[in-house]
Amino acid sequence: MGIHRRDFLKGVGLSSAVLSMPGMLGAFEGKLKGSQKFVKSICEMCSTRCPIEARVDENNRVFIQGNIYSKATEGGICARGGSGVSQLVDPKRLVKPLMRVGQRGEGKFKEVSWNEAYEYISVKLKEIKEKHGAKSVAFASKTGPDQTFMNQFAYGFGTPNIFDHGNTCPSGYATALASVYGNGSLSRDFADCKFMLNFGHNVYEGMVISYARGVTKALEKGCRLISLDPRFSVLSSKADEWIPIRPGSDAAFMMAFIHTLIFEELYDKKFVQKYTVGFEKLKESIKDYTPERMAKECDVSAEKIISLTRECASYAPHCMIDFGHRATFTPEEIEFRRAIAIANALLGNIETKGGLYFPKGAALYNKIAGQKVAPIIKGSILPKVPEPNEPRIDGVDIKGGEFSKIPKTRGIYSKVYETILSEKPYAIHGLWITRSNPVMTVSNSDEVVKALKKLDLFVCVDVYMSDSAQYADIILPESTYLERDEHFLSDDGKNPGYQVRQKVVEPIGDTRASWRIYKELAQKMGFGDLFPYKDIEDFRMQQAYEYPEEIYELKSKGLTSYGIPLLARDKESIAKFVEKYPNSKQFLDEDGEFSEILKCKTKSGKIELFDEVLEQACGRGALKYNDPKLKGDSQFYFIQGKVAVHTNGHTANVPWLNDLMDNNAVWINQNVANKLGLKKGDSIKIKSEVGEQIAQVLPTVGIREDTLFAYFGFGHTSKWQEISYGKGMSASHLLKNIISPVSGNNVHTIGVDIEKI
């Protein structure tokens, strides 16, 4: 029996609004063109990008599983990764370029060709550039391979204003690590850790498979895990102790921790002397932050702070204070995350089992080995474009300035929307975003919407008609990760490696990969020479033409690893390395360590316990506790976190994942709920100084009495994301767009009032 497409769509619950929306896939009735053999690739259902393999089966379905060659994931895959096929054939994904024909935000679009879309964008960009200068256009992307091409296009156009999503998530810890170690990408040896302090980094819900497996292995081997978190998370449930610390007070705990390390002389004196500078200035800055004083700030007793510090130090160097991932708890993020970075150095756990280590790229690894072990594949073949000689809107380009520790490719993303409205330091007239959804992820969503409506040009590259895309002038449909090839990427750990994304199926509809979009638009605008490749295979060949055998292996396995793992201060690791590479002996110092690997890209070349640059820029060279006043006396702290089956604002519309979780009830303490007469499922109004949301409640003993908690990624406002539209509450509509000093983070803790509905 035949079934009409429109009847089918109605049968699966799609409204007339979605049925009439141009550019969407609808019911996919065609045959998928792809390999029936497993193709090795990289997932993109979150920013972790785990190794996967996928194929088209005999029933015209895509099957996805983890890549068995991955030692980090051991062939595992999470719910999000397995749901990629659900996104691929989602009736509501975009498969045609769209042009706005109604008022911005009205939701009226028409399908256009790629050439029509390019022509419109090109004319508008040139018009803005002539009237206001190239700097008045900003470009922003979710972190990932497409940034390479977007940033090249932006610099070719002439704007310095390029951004990723970092200031709404991880840039706090990255900035702190850059301040202390000169490198924002240190890795953690979870699996061999014997004692771990964790501040709300819930690796089992903010799902990174390699992290979750590492922590689980450590626990199986007897690691002591202490969870300091205002709520009882999944990680807290696996910990030896859960300490419900006061929201935003983590820095106070860490100040007292360091005070105890130093004044009880529990720190690694030899390591500090050999590898660090600034110890005496650090000691002076921390002297007044006694456990007794800080206990009042963080709601953790002085006795507990002291005992945990002593216990942690007793396991050194095989211990760790996890610096976390999402780093947006408090305006004092830089003090908190720098305190963690400094404490790890004081414990002497750098380049040891169970501690922190520097990722080892091919060039450094080959040098230490004294021979060529790994191929040196170029990260990019694009010609270097000089940074435009114009000031940025966020100040990260000011040499020696407060925000100078933030990479220019990251910037302070939320400043874009503030600047559009204020026109300070100058006006932003155009915005291009790639796989970014600021209406859901940037604080104070109502202000973000006002900013988007004010623009002269707004271009969005996405898979869906997102909460932000609905305000765009042009929407360009990107091929999903299952439909595109990308260039070779480094994948360094304790030894060097590479990985590659490979196309599993041919693109459905008229979608394109980012490497093609930016090349074609640059050609249209007259600077196509900045993209000197025919296609992505040509790009790859230019990256690695010297290594044909390595290319074959990389494509066959999806990832490659060279040499053996190396920790530069672990005796066992060093012995194995020297045995395999005898020439490496020349790089051993008098202590039998590869100290070359610990040379930092800081001003001093060492680990800096006191930052002279920040001291001159803003008086924050040392550690200083500033009490963050985050709520009124009668208010609740409102905090948020990630959930294992969704990726922030990115996946709530993926059908399979929406079936797993389509709402985010707000956690409230059971005693408080009883006093307010609230039962599970009751509705409350949550109100902050910038907005209000309606939410259902989930009473639980697993949260502080002064705190409310909700998961990110719900409360969508795009009616085109029908299955997630209006379900749950949106945290970003309650949060104020506050930017923390030095690290430039959005602050994701705010005071709220509630009332029963």
MIDREN-356141 format. One line per 3 residues: number of its first residue (from 0); for each residue x, y, z of C-alpha. Coordinates in Angstrom, 1 decimal. Example, Ala and Ser with C-alpha at 12.3 -4.5 7.8 and 13.67 -1.06 7.14 Angstrom:
! MIDREN-356141
0	12.3:-4.5:7.8 | 13.7:-1.1:7.1
This chain:
! MIDREN-356141
0	0.0:0.0:0.0 | 1.4:3.4:-0.9 | 1.5:6.3:1.5
3	1.6:10.0:0.6 | 4.6:11.9:2.0 | 2.4:14.5:3.7
6	0.3:11.8:5.3 | 3.5:10.1:6.5 | 4.8:13.3:8.1
9	1.5:13.9:9.8 | 1.6:10.3:11.0 | 4.9:10.9:12.8
12	3.6:14.0:14.5 | 4.8:16.9:12.3 | 2.7:20.0:12.3
15	1.5:22.0:9.3 | 4.1:24.6:10.2 | 6.9:22.1:9.6
18	5.2:20.6:6.6 | 5.1:24.0:4.9 | 8.7:24.9:5.8
21	11.0:25.0:2.8 | 14.5:23.5:2.8 | 13.8:20.6:5.2
24	14.3:17.0:4.3 | 10.9:15.6:5.1 | 10.4:11.8:5.0
27	13.5:10.3:3.4 | 12.4:7.6:0.9 | 15.5:7.3:-1.2
30	18.4:4.9:-1.1 | 21.5:5.8:1.0 | 24.6:5.8:-1.2
33	27.4:4.6:1.0 | 29.8:1.8:1.8 | 28.5:-1.6:3.2
36	31.9:-2.0:4.7 | 32.8:-0.1:7.9 | 34.3:3.3:7.2
39	36.5:4.7:9.9 | 35.6:8.2:10.9 | 35.1:10.7:13.7
42	31.8:11.5:15.5 | 30.5:15.0:15.9 | 27.5:14.7:18.1
45	29.5:16.6:20.7 | 32.8:18.5:20.7 | 34.8:15.5:21.9
48	34.8:13.9:18.5 | 35.4:10.2:19.4 | 36.7:7.7:16.9
51	33.9:5.7:15.2 | 33.1:3.4:12.3 | 29.9:3.2:10.3
54	28.4:1.5:7.3 | 25.2:1.2:5.3 | 23.6:-2.2:5.9
57	21.6:-4.3:3.5 | 18.3:-2.7:4.7 | 19.4:0.8:3.8
60	20.2:1.8:7.4 | 23.3:3.3:8.8 | 24.9:1.5:11.7
63	27.4:3.3:13.9 | 29.8:1.9:16.5 | 33.0:2.9:18.2
66	36.4:2.4:16.5 | 38.1:-0.7:18.0 | 41.5:0.8:17.2
69	41.0:3.6:19.7 | 42.8:2.9:23.0 | 41.2:5.9:24.6
72	37.6:4.8:24.0 | 38.3:1.0:23.6 | 35.7:0.9:20.8
75	33.0:2.4:23.0 | 30.3:4.9:21.9 | 27.7:6.9:23.9
78	24.0:7.5:23.2 | 24.7:10.7:21.4 | 27.2:9.0:19.1
81	24.9:6.2:18.3 | 22.1:8.6:17.4 | 24.0:10.2:14.5
84	21.8:8.3:12.0 | 18.7:9.8:13.6 | 20.1:13.2:12.8
87	21.1:12.1:9.3 | 17.5:11.2:8.2 | 15.6:13.6:10.5
90	12.7:15.0:8.5 | 13.5:18.4:10.1 | 17.1:18.7:9.1
93	18.0:21.3:6.5 | 19.0:20.2:3.0 | 18.6:23.3:0.9
96	19.9:26.9:1.3 | 17.3:29.3:2.6 | 16.8:33.1:2.2
99	14.6:35.1:4.6 | 11.6:36.7:2.9 | 9.7:38.0:5.9
102	10.6:40.1:8.9 | 13.6:38.8:10.9 | 12.4:36.1:13.3
105	9.0:35.8:11.5 | 10.0:32.4:10.1 | 9.4:33.1:6.4
108	12.0:31.7:4.1 | 12.4:30.5:0.5 | 14.7:27.9:-1.0
111	17.5:29.4:-3.1 | 20.5:27.9:-5.0 | 24.0:28.0:-3.6
114	24.9:30.6:-6.2 | 22.0:32.8:-5.2 | 23.0:32.5:-1.5
117	26.6:33.3:-2.3 | 25.7:36.3:-4.4 | 23.5:37.7:-1.6
120	26.1:37.2:1.0 | 28.9:38.6:-1.2 | 27.0:41.8:-2.0
123	26.0:42.4:1.6 | 29.5:41.7:3.0 | 31.1:44.1:0.5
126	28.4:46.7:1.3 | 29.1:46.5:5.0 | 32.8:46.6:4.4
129	32.6:49.8:2.3 | 30.3:51.6:4.8 | 31.7:50.4:8.1
132	34.9:48.5:7.6 | 35.6:44.8:7.6 | 36.0:44.8:11.3
135	32.3:45.4:11.7 | 31.6:41.8:10.8 | 32.2:39.0:13.3
138	32.6:35.3:12.6 | 31.9:32.5:15.2 | 32.1:28.8:15.2
141	31.7:25.8:17.4 | 35.3:24.5:18.0 | 36.3:22.0:15.4
144	37.9:21.4:11.9 | 35.6:23.9:10.2 | 37.2:26.7:12.2
147	40.3:26.4:10.1 | 38.4:27.4:7.0 | 36.1:30.0:8.7
150	39.0:31.8:10.2 | 40.9:31.9:6.9 | 37.8:33.4:5.2
153	37.4:36.0:8.0 | 41.0:37.1:7.9 | 40.8:37.1:4.1
156	37.8:39.4:4.3 | 39.7:41.6:6.7 | 38.1:41.3:10.1
159	40.0:40.5:13.3 | 36.8:39.4:15.1 | 36.8:35.6:15.1
162	35.5:33.5:17.9 | 34.7:30.0:19.1 | 32.3:28.9:21.9
165	35.0:28.8:24.6 | 33.8:31.6:26.8 | 30.5:29.8:27.4
168	32.2:26.6:28.5 | 35.9:25.7:28.9 | 38.0:28.8:28.5
171	38.4:29.3:32.3 | 40.6:26.3:32.8 | 42.4:26.8:29.4
174	43.3:30.4:30.3 | 44.5:29.3:33.8 | 46.6:26.5:32.4
177	48.1:29.0:29.8 | 48.9:31.4:32.7 | 50.7:28.7:34.8
180	52.1:26.3:32.1 | 52.0:28.4:28.9 | 49.8:25.7:27.4
183	46.0:25.5:27.7 | 45.8:21.8:26.7 | 47.4:19.8:29.4
186	46.0:16.2:29.7 | 45.0:14.2:32.7 | 46.1:10.6:33.4
189	42.9:9.6:35.0 | 43.4:5.8:34.9 | 46.5:5.7:37.1
192	45.4:8.3:39.6 | 45.3:7.2:43.3 | 43.7:10.3:44.8
195	41.4:12.7:43.0 | 39.7:15.9:44.0 | 36.8:16.8:41.6
198	34.9:20.1:41.5 | 31.7:19.4:39.6 | 33.4:17.8:36.6
201	30.9:15.1:36.0 | 32.6:12.9:33.4 | 29.6:10.5:33.4
204	27.1:13.1:32.3 | 29.3:15.7:30.5 | 30.1:12.5:28.6
207	33.6:12.1:27.3 | 34.1:8.3:26.9 | 37.9:8.4:27.4
210	37.5:10.4:30.7 | 34.7:8.2:32.0 | 36.7:5.0:31.2
213	39.8:6.5:32.8 | 38.0:7.5:36.0 | 36.3:4.1:36.2
216	39.6:2.3:35.8 | 41.1:4.4:38.6 | 38.2:3.6:40.9
219	38.5:-0.1:40.1 | 42.2:0.1:41.2 | 41.2:1.7:44.5
222	41.6:5.5:43.7 | 40.1:7.7:46.4 | 37.7:10.1:44.7
225	36.3:13.2:46.5 | 33.5:15.1:44.8 | 32.9:18.7:45.8
228	29.7:19.6:44.1 | 26.5:21.4:45.3 | 24.5:18.5:43.9
231	24.8:14.7:44.1 | 25.8:14.0:40.5 | 26.5:10.6:38.9
234	30.2:11.1:39.6 | 29.3:12.0:43.2 | 27.5:8.7:43.5
237	30.7:6.8:42.6 | 32.9:8.9:44.9 | 34.3:8.0:48.4
240	32.9:11.3:49.7 | 30.4:13.8:48.4 | 30.9:17.3:49.9
243	28.1:19.7:48.9 | 30.3:22.8:48.6 | 28.6:26.3:48.4
246	28.1:27.3:44.7 | 30.8:29.7:43.6 | 33.1:29.2:46.6
249	35.4:26.6:45.1 | 38.2:29.2:45.0 | 38.0:29.6:48.8
252	38.5:25.8:49.3 | 41.5:25.9:46.9 | 43.1:28.9:48.6
255	43.0:27.0:52.0 | 44.2:23.8:50.3 | 47.3:25.6:48.9
258	47.8:27.4:52.3 | 47.9:24.0:54.0 | 50.3:22.5:51.3
261	52.7:25.4:51.7 | 52.7:26.1:55.5 | 52.6:22.5:56.5
264	55.4:21.9:53.9 | 53.5:19.2:52.2 | 54.5:20.4:48.7
267	57.2:18.8:46.5 | 60.2:21.1:47.3 | 62.5:19.6:44.7
270	60.0:19.9:41.9 | 59.1:23.5:42.8 | 62.8:24.5:42.9
273	63.6:22.8:39.6 | 60.6:23.6:37.4 | 58.8:26.7:38.8
276	59.2:30.4:39.5 | 57.3:32.7:41.8 | 57.0:30.5:44.9
279	57.8:33.1:47.5 | 55.3:35.6:45.9 | 52.7:32.8:45.9
282	53.4:32.0:49.5 | 53.0:35.7:50.5 | 49.7:36.0:48.6
285	48.2:32.9:50.3 | 49.3:33.5:53.9 | 46.0:34.9:55.1
288	43.8:32.3:53.5 | 43.8:29.8:56.4 | 41.4:26.8:56.4
291	39.6:28.4:59.4 | 38.9:31.6:57.4 | 38.0:29.9:54.1
294	35.8:27.3:55.8 | 33.2:30.1:56.4 | 33.2:30.9:52.7
297	32.8:27.4:51.3 | 30.8:25.6:53.9 | 33.5:22.9:54.3
300	35.0:22.7:57.8 | 38.6:23.6:58.4 | 39.3:20.1:59.7
303	38.0:18.6:56.5 | 40.0:20.9:54.3 | 43.2:20.1:56.2
306	42.6:16.4:56.2 | 41.9:16.3:52.5 | 45.0:18.3:51.8
309	47.2:16.0:53.9 | 45.6:12.9:52.3 | 46.1:14.2:48.8
312	49.7:15.1:49.5 | 50.3:11.6:50.9 | 49.6:10.1:47.5
315	51.7:12.6:45.5 | 52.8:12.5:42.8 | 50.1:10.0:41.8
318	47.3:12.4:42.7 | 45.3:15.0:40.8 | 43.0:18.0:41.3
321	40.9:17.8:38.2 | 40.8:21.2:36.6 | 37.4:20.4:35.1
324	35.8:21.3:31.7 | 32.9:23.7:31.8 | 34.4:26.5:33.7
327	31.7:29.1:34.2 | 30.8:28.8:37.9 | 31.8:32.2:39.3
330	33.3:35.6:38.3 | 36.4:34.4:40.1 | 37.0:31.5:37.6
333	40.6:32.6:36.9 | 41.5:32.5:40.7 | 39.8:29.1:41.1
336	41.3:27.4:38.0 | 44.7:29.0:38.5 | 44.7:27.7:42.1
339	44.0:24.2:40.8 | 46.8:24.5:38.2 | 49.2:25.8:40.9
342	48.2:23.1:43.4 | 49.0:20.3:40.9 | 52.4:21.8:40.4
345	53.0:22.0:44.1 | 52.1:18.3:44.4 | 54.8:17.6:41.7
348	52.4:15.5:39.6 | 53.4:16.9:36.3 | 54.5:14.2:33.8
351	53.9:11.4:36.3 | 51.5:8.5:36.5 | 48.1:9.6:37.7
354	48.9:13.3:37.3 | 49.0:15.8:34.5 | 51.1:15.7:31.3
357	51.8:17.7:28.2 | 50.5:16.2:24.9 | 53.5:15.2:22.8
360	53.4:16.2:19.1 | 55.5:14.5:16.5 | 58.2:17.1:16.3
363	59.0:17.2:20.0 | 58.7:13.4:20.3 | 61.1:12.8:17.4
366	63.5:15.3:18.9 | 63.6:13.5:22.4 | 63.7:10.1:20.8
369	66.8:11.2:18.7 | 65.2:9.7:15.6 | 62.2:10.0:13.3
372	59.5:8.0:14.9 | 56.3:9.8:13.8 | 55.5:11.6:10.5
375	55.1:15.3:10.7 | 51.8:15.9:8.9 | 50.9:19.6:8.4
378	48.0:20.9:10.4 | 47.0:23.1:7.5 | 48.1:23.9:4.0
381	46.4:27.2:3.8 | 48.6:30.2:3.2 | 49.1:32.4:6.3
384	47.0:35.5:6.2 | 48.3:38.4:8.3 | 46.1:39.4:11.2
387	44.0:42.4:10.2 | 45.5:45.6:11.5 | 42.3:46.5:13.4
390	41.5:46.3:17.1 | 39.2:43.5:18.2 | 36.0:44.2:20.1
393	37.0:42.0:23.1 | 40.6:43.1:23.9 | 42.3:39.7:23.6
396	44.7:41.3:21.0 | 46.1:43.8:23.5 | 49.6:42.6:24.2
399	50.1:42.2:27.9 | 46.4:43.0:28.6 | 43.9:41.5:31.0
402	42.6:39.1:28.4 | 45.9:38.4:26.6 | 46.0:34.8:27.8
405	43.0:34.0:25.6 | 43.8:32.8:22.1 | 42.7:35.2:19.3
408	41.0:32.2:17.6 | 38.8:31.9:20.7 | 38.1:35.4:21.9
411	35.2:36.3:24.2 | 32.2:35.2:22.2 | 29.5:36.7:24.3
414	31.0:40.1:23.8 | 29.7:39.9:20.2 | 26.1:40.4:21.3
417	26.9:43.0:23.9 | 28.8:44.9:21.3 | 26.0:44.7:18.7
420	23.6:46.4:21.2 | 26.1:48.9:22.7 | 28.1:49.7:19.6
423	31.2:49.9:21.9 | 34.1:49.9:21.1 | 32.5:50.1:17.7
426	29.4:48.8:15.9 | 29.0:45.2:14.6 | 26.8:45.1:11.5
429	27.3:41.6:10.3 | 27.5:38.2:11.9 | 28.4:34.7:10.5
432	28.0:31.7:12.8 | 28.8:28.1:12.1 | 27.1:25.4:14.2
435	26.6:27.8:17.0 | 23.3:28.5:18.8 | 23.8:31.6:20.9
438	20.1:32.0:21.7 | 20.5:28.8:23.8 | 24.2:29.0:24.9
441	25.0:32.7:25.5 | 23.7:34.2:28.7 | 20.7:36.5:28.7
444	18.9:35.1:25.6 | 16.5:37.9:25.3 | 19.4:40.3:24.7
447	20.9:37.9:22.2 | 17.7:38.0:20.2 | 17.6:41.8:20.3
450	21.1:41.8:19.0 | 20.4:39.4:16.1 | 17.4:41.5:15.1
453	19.6:44.6:14.9 | 22.1:43.2:12.4 | 22.4:44.2:8.7
456	23.5:40.7:7.8 | 23.2:37.4:9.7 | 24.4:34.2:8.1
459	24.0:30.8:9.8 | 25.6:27.5:8.8 | 23.7:24.6:10.5
462	22.1:21.3:10.2 | 18.8:22.5:11.8 | 16.6:25.6:11.9
465	18.0:26.3:15.3 | 16.8:28.9:17.9 | 19.3:31.3:16.4
468	19.1:30.3:12.7 | 15.4:31.3:12.6 | 16.6:35.0:12.8
471	19.1:34.6:9.9 | 19.0:36.2:6.5 | 20.7:33.3:4.9
474	20.9:29.7:6.2 | 23.5:27.4:4.6 | 22.8:23.7:5.2
477	26.0:21.9:6.2 | 26.5:18.2:5.5 | 26.3:16.1:8.6
480	29.5:14.5:9.8 | 28.4:11.2:8.2 | 28.3:12.9:4.8
483	31.7:14.7:4.6 | 35.4:14.1:4.4 | 37.8:16.4:6.3
486	41.5:17.0:6.6 | 44.0:15.0:8.7 | 44.0:16.1:12.4
489	46.7:15.6:15.1 | 45.6:13.5:18.0 | 48.4:13.7:20.5
492	48.6:12.2:23.9 | 51.6:10.6:25.7 | 52.8:9.9:22.2
495	51.9:11.5:18.9 | 49.0:10.4:16.6 | 46.6:11.5:13.9
498	42.9:10.9:13.1 | 40.6:11.6:10.2 | 36.9:12.0:9.4
501	35.8:10.1:6.3 | 32.5:10.2:4.5 | 30.1:7.2:5.2
504	27.3:8.2:2.9 | 26.9:10.7:0.1 | 25.2:13.9:1.1
507	21.4:13.9:1.2 | 19.8:16.9:-0.5 | 21.9:19.9:-1.5
510	24.2:20.2:1.5 | 27.9:21.1:1.5 | 30.9:20.7:3.8
513	32.5:23.8:5.4 | 35.8:23.4:3.5 | 33.8:23.8:0.3
516	31.5:26.6:1.5 | 34.3:28.9:2.4 | 36.4:28.2:-0.6
519	33.5:28.8:-3.0 | 32.4:32.1:-1.3 | 36.0:33.3:-1.2
522	36.2:32.7:-4.9 | 33.0:34.7:-5.4 | 34.5:37.6:-3.4
525	37.9:37.6:-5.1 | 40.2:35.9:-2.6 | 39.9:32.3:-3.6
528	43.7:32.0:-3.7 | 43.6:31.8:0.1 | 42.1:28.3:-0.4
531	44.6:26.5:-2.7 | 43.0:23.1:-3.0 | 40.7:21.5:-5.5
534	38.8:19.4:-2.9 | 39.5:17.8:0.5 | 41.4:15.0:-1.0
537	43.8:17.5:-2.6 | 44.0:19.2:0.8 | 45.0:15.9:2.5
540	47.6:15.1:-0.2 | 49.2:18.5:0.4 | 49.3:17.8:4.1
543	51.0:14.4:3.9 | 52.2:13.6:0.4 | 55.5:12.6:1.8
546	53.9:9.7:3.8 | 51.9:7.5:1.4 | 52.1:4.5:3.7
549	51.0:6.5:6.7 | 48.1:7.9:4.7 | 46.9:4.4:3.8
552	47.1:3.3:7.4 | 45.3:6.4:8.7 | 42.5:6.0:6.2
555	42.2:2.3:7.0 | 42.2:2.6:10.7 | 40.8:6.1:11.1
558	43.6:6.9:13.6 | 47.2:6.2:14.0 | 49.6:6.3:17.0
561	53.4:6.4:16.9 | 56.0:5.3:19.3 | 55.3:4.3:22.9
564	53.7:6.4:25.7 | 56.1:8.7:27.5 | 55.8:10.5:30.8
567	58.9:12.7:31.2 | 59.3:12.1:35.0 | 58.1:8.6:35.4
570	61.0:6.2:35.9 | 59.3:3.2:34.4 | 58.1:5.1:31.3
573	61.5:6.7:30.8 | 63.3:3.3:31.1 | 61.1:1.8:28.4
576	61.6:4.8:26.2 | 65.4:4.8:26.5 | 65.5:1.1:25.8
579	63.5:1.6:22.6 | 65.2:4.8:21.5 | 68.8:4.8:22.9
582	69.6:8.1:21.3 | 67.2:9.7:23.8 | 69.8:9.3:26.6
585	71.4:12.6:25.5 | 68.2:14.5:26.7 | 68.1:13.0:30.2
588	69.1:15.6:32.8 | 71.0:14.9:36.1 | 67.9:13.5:37.7
591	67.2:11.1:34.9 | 64.2:13.2:33.6 | 63.3:14.6:30.2
594	63.1:18.1:31.5 | 63.1:19.4:27.9 | 59.4:18.4:27.8
597	58.6:20.6:30.8 | 59.9:23.7:29.1 | 56.9:26.0:29.2
600	55.8:28.7:26.7 | 55.6:31.2:29.6 | 57.6:34.4:29.9
603	60.1:32.6:32.2 | 60.1:29.3:30.3 | 59.1:27.6:33.6
606	55.9:26.9:35.4 | 54.8:30.2:36.8 | 53.3:30.2:40.3
609	53.1:34.0:40.0 | 52.1:35.6:36.7 | 54.1:38.9:36.1
612	52.0:39.6:32.9 | 48.7:39.5:34.8 | 50.2:41.4:37.7
615	51.0:44.3:35.4 | 47.8:44.1:33.4 | 45.3:43.9:36.2
618	46.9:43.1:39.6 | 46.1:39.4:39.4 | 49.6:37.9:39.3
621	49.2:36.2:42.7 | 46.2:34.3:44.1 | 43.6:36.5:45.7
624	40.2:35.6:47.1 | 37.3:37.9:46.2 | 33.9:36.9:47.6
627	31.6:36.5:44.6 | 28.2:37.8:45.7 | 26.0:35.6:43.5
630	22.6:35.9:45.1 | 20.5:37.8:47.6 | 19.9:36.5:51.1
633	16.5:35.0:50.4 | 17.3:33.7:46.9 | 18.4:30.4:45.6
636	21.7:29.7:43.7 | 20.8:28.6:40.2 | 23.4:26.3:38.7
639	23.4:24.1:35.6 | 25.2:21.1:34.1 | 25.4:18.7:31.2
642	23.5:15.5:30.7 | 24.8:12.3:29.1 | 22.2:12.1:26.3
645	22.4:15.7:25.0 | 25.0:18.2:23.9 | 24.0:21.6:25.2
648	21.7:23.3:22.7 | 22.7:21.0:19.8 | 20.8:17.7:20.1
651	17.4:18.2:21.8 | 15.8:17.9:18.4 | 17.5:14.7:17.4
654	14.5:12.2:17.6 | 16.3:9.3:19.3 | 17.8:11.5:21.9
657	14.6:13.5:22.5 | 12.9:10.1:23.2 | 15.5:9.4:25.9
660	15.1:12.8:27.5 | 12.8:15.7:26.4 | 12.5:17.8:29.6
663	14.8:19.1:32.4 | 12.9:19.1:35.7 | 14.6:21.5:38.2
666	16.3:19.8:41.2 | 15.2:21.3:44.5 | 16.0:20.0:48.0
669	13.4:17.7:49.4 | 13.1:19.7:52.7 | 12.6:22.9:50.9
672	10.1:21.3:48.6 | 8.1:20.1:51.6 | 8.1:23.6:53.2
675	6.8:25.1:49.9 | 4.3:22.3:49.3 | 5.9:21.1:46.1
678	5.7:17.6:44.8 | 7.5:15.9:41.9 | 6.1:17.3:38.6
681	4.6:20.5:40.1 | 5.3:23.7:38.2 | 7.2:26.7:39.5
684	8.1:30.1:38.1 | 11.9:30.8:38.4 | 12.7:34.5:38.2
687	16.1:36.2:38.0 | 17.0:39.9:37.4 | 17.0:39.3:33.6
690	14.2:36.8:32.9 | 11.8:34.1:34.1 | 11.1:30.5:33.1
693	8.4:27.9:34.0 | 9.7:24.6:35.1 | 8.7:21.3:36.7
696	10.4:20.4:40.0 | 12.2:17.3:41.0 | 12.6:17.2:44.8
699	15.7:15.3:46.0 | 18.0:15.0:49.0 | 20.9:15.2:46.5
702	21.2:19.0:46.5 | 21.9:21.8:48.9 | 18.9:23.6:50.4
705	20.0:26.9:49.0 | 20.5:25.6:45.4 | 18.5:24.8:42.3
708	19.9:22.8:39.4 | 18.9:22.2:35.8 | 20.4:20.5:32.8
711	21.4:22.6:29.8 | 19.9:22.4:26.3 | 16.1:22.6:26.9
714	13.4:25.2:26.5 | 13.9:25.7:22.8 | 12.2:28.6:21.1
717	12.4:27.5:17.5 | 9.0:26.1:16.4 | 10.8:24.4:13.6
720	12.5:22.1:16.2 | 9.1:20.8:16.9 | 9.8:17.8:19.2
723	11.8:20.0:21.5 | 9.9:23.3:21.2 | 8.9:24.7:24.5
726	9.8:21.6:26.5 | 11.6:22.2:29.7 | 13.3:25.5:30.8
729	16.1:27.4:29.2 | 18.9:28.4:31.6 | 20.3:31.0:29.3
732	17.1:33.0:29.6 | 17.8:33.4:33.3 | 21.5:34.1:33.3
735	23.0:37.6:33.1 | 25.7:38.2:30.6 | 28.5:38.8:33.1
738	32.1:38.3:31.8 | 34.7:37.1:34.4 | 38.1:38.8:34.6
741	41.1:37.5:32.7 | 39.4:34.3:31.5 | 36.5:36.1:29.9
744	33.9:33.4:30.8 | 30.2:33.9:30.9 | 29.1:33.3:34.6
747	26.6:30.5:34.9 | 25.5:31.0:38.5 | 22.9:33.5:39.5
750	20.4:34.2:42.3 | 16.8:33.4:41.6 | 13.4:33.5:43.3
753	10.7:30.9:42.8 | 6.9:30.7:43.3 | 4.6:27.7:42.9
756	2.2:27.8:40.0
